[in-house]
């Protein structure tokens, strides 16, 4: 399963937001069913951050992952540097193309 998470960072809070996301992801790396996360920044608006996440199990992501202490703590503290709740969508990969 692919999860796209879009964050809007408050003005002047990019460094704080990226550091907090990096700390969160370093813990998420140890979760079962985790495959990868790519953190991306909008070239036209660096206050937009997009995470491209891959998970082996959607049920785990939607259940246990969303209730982990580290994610709950991130959601609580992120009010200091995010302009609101992230936009989260979930996708199923149907084909992969590589060079």
C-alpha positions as CSV (number, residue, x, y, z in Angstrom):
1,X,0.0,0.0,0.0
2,X,1.2,3.5,-0.8
3,X,0.3,6.4,1.5
4,X,0.6,10.0,0.4
5,X,0.8,12.6,3.2
6,X,0.8,16.3,2.4
7,X,1.8,18.8,5.1
8,X,1.6,22.6,5.0
9,X,4.2,24.1,7.2
10,X,3.8,27.4,9.0
11,X,5.9,30.3,7.7
12,X,9.5,30.2,9.0
13,X,9.0,26.7,10.6
14,X,10.6,24.6,7.8
15,X,13.7,23.5,9.7
16,X,11.6,22.6,12.8
17,X,9.1,20.7,10.8
18,X,11.7,18.7,8.8
19,X,13.6,17.9,12.0
20,X,10.4,16.7,13.7
21,X,9.4,14.6,10.7
22,X,12.9,13.1,10.5
23,X,12.8,12.1,14.2
24,X,9.4,10.6,13.7
25,X,10.4,8.6,10.6
26,X,13.5,7.3,12.3
27,X,11.2,5.6,14.8
28,X,8.7,4.5,12.2
29,X,11.6,2.6,10.4
30,X,11.4,0.0,13.2
31,X,7.7,-0.7,12.8
32,X,6.5,-4.0,11.4
33,X,5.1,-3.8,7.8
34,X,7.0,-0.6,7.1
35,X,8.8,-0.6,3.7
36,X,10.0,3.0,3.0
37,X,9.3,6.7,3.2
38,X,10.5,9.4,0.8
39,X,10.3,13.0,2.1
40,X,9.8,15.6,-0.7
41,X,9.6,19.3,-0.8
42,X,7.6,21.4,-3.3
43,X,10.1,23.2,-5.6
44,X,7.7,26.1,-5.9
45,X,6.6,26.3,-2.3
46,X,9.0,24.9,0.3
47,X,6.3,25.1,3.0
48,X,4.6,22.1,1.3
49,X,6.1,18.7,2.3
50,X,4.9,15.4,0.8
51,X,5.7,12.0,2.2
52,X,5.5,9.0,-0.1
53,X,5.2,6.0,2.2
54,X,5.1,2.3,1.3
55,X,3.6,-0.3,3.7
56,X,3.2,-4.1,3.4
57,X,-0.1,-4.1,5.4
58,X,-2.9,-1.5,5.1
59,X,-4.7,-3.0,8.2
60,X,-1.6,-2.4,10.3
61,X,-1.2,1.1,9.0
62,X,-4.8,2.1,9.6
63,X,-4.9,0.4,13.0
64,X,-1.7,-0.1,15.1
65,X,0.5,2.5,13.3
66,X,-2.0,5.3,13.8
67,X,-2.2,4.5,17.5
68,X,1.6,4.3,18.2
69,X,2.8,6.6,21.0
70,X,5.3,8.3,18.6
71,X,2.7,9.2,16.1
72,X,0.3,10.4,18.7
73,X,3.0,12.6,20.2
74,X,4.0,14.0,16.8
75,X,0.3,14.9,16.1
76,X,0.2,16.7,19.4
77,X,3.4,18.7,19.0
78,X,3.0,19.4,15.2
79,X,0.5,22.2,16.0
80,X,3.6,24.3,16.7
81,X,4.9,24.1,13.1
82,X,2.0,22.8,10.8
83,X,-0.8,25.0,9.6
84,X,-3.4,22.2,10.1
85,X,-4.0,18.5,9.7
86,X,-2.2,16.8,6.8
87,X,-4.0,15.5,3.8
88,X,-3.7,11.7,3.7
89,X,-4.6,9.4,0.8
90,X,-4.0,5.7,0.4
91,X,-3.2,4.0,-2.9
92,X,-2.7,0.5,-4.3
93,X,0.1,0.0,-6.7
94,X,-1.1,-1.7,-9.9
95,X,2.0,-1.5,-12.0
96,X,5.6,-0.5,-11.5
97,X,7.9,0.9,-14.2
98,X,11.6,1.4,-13.9
99,X,14.4,2.4,-16.2
